[in-house]
Amino acid sequence: MAKQFLSSPEGQKMIMDFISSPDGINMIKNMIGTQEGKKAVGSIIKTALPAMGIGSEEMGIITGILSKIL
């Protein structure tokens, strides 16, 4: 059910609105400040990419970059 919502235009807009908000930016900064947070953010991004309709080639590039960073 959550995957369906994330793949909908409304779900994608909600995510983008939150990520670009001051609260979202602060939350991401705080999470990335720890090793566990880096892994969690990477996992969330990897899970969200297919629901957002990212192509397999682009997803491979993004996943590769995240693997190197995390």
C-alpha positions in Angstrom: 0.0 0.0 0.0 2.8 2.4 0.9 4.6 1.5 -2.3 1.5 2.4 -4.3 1.2 5.7 -2.6 4.9 6.5 -3.1 4.5 5.7 -6.8 1.6 8.1 -7.2 2.1 11.7 -8.1 0.6 12.8 -4.8 3.0 10.6 -2.8 6.0 11.8 -4.8 4.9 15.4 -4.3 4.5 14.8 -0.6 8.0 13.3 -0.3 9.6 16.1 -2.3 7.8 18.8 -0.3 9.0 17.3 2.9 12.6 16.7 1.8 12.8 20.3 0.6 11.3 21.8 3.7 13.4 23.1 6.6 12.2 20.3 8.8 13.1 17.7 6.2 16.5 19.1 5.5 17.3 19.2 9.2 16.1 15.6 9.7 18.3 14.4 6.9 21.3 16.3 8.2 20.8 14.8 11.7 20.4 11.3 10.3 23.4 11.5 8.0 25.5 12.6 10.9 25.7 9.0 12.2 26.9 5.8 10.5 23.5 4.1 11.3 21.7 7.1 9.9 23.8 7.0 6.7 22.8 3.3 6.2 19.2 4.0 7.0 19.0 6.9 4.5 20.7 4.8 1.8 18.3 2.0 2.4 15.3 4.3 2.2 16.6 5.8 -1.0 17.2 2.4 -2.6 13.7 1.3 -1.6 12.1 4.5 -2.9 13.8 4.6 -6.3 11.8 1.8 -8.0 8.5 3.3 -6.6 9.5 6.6 -8.2 9.8 5.1 -11.6 13.6 5.5 -11.9 15.0 3.5 -14.8 17.2 0.5 -14.1 20.3 2.2 -15.6 19.9 5.3 -13.5 19.0 3.2 -10.5 22.3 1.2 -10.9 24.3 4.4 -11.0 22.6 5.9 -7.9 22.9 2.6 -6.0 26.6 2.3 -7.0 27.2 5.8 -5.7 25.3 5.2 -2.5 27.3 2.0 -1.9 30.6 3.8 -2.2 29.5 6.6 0.1 27.9 4.4 2.7 
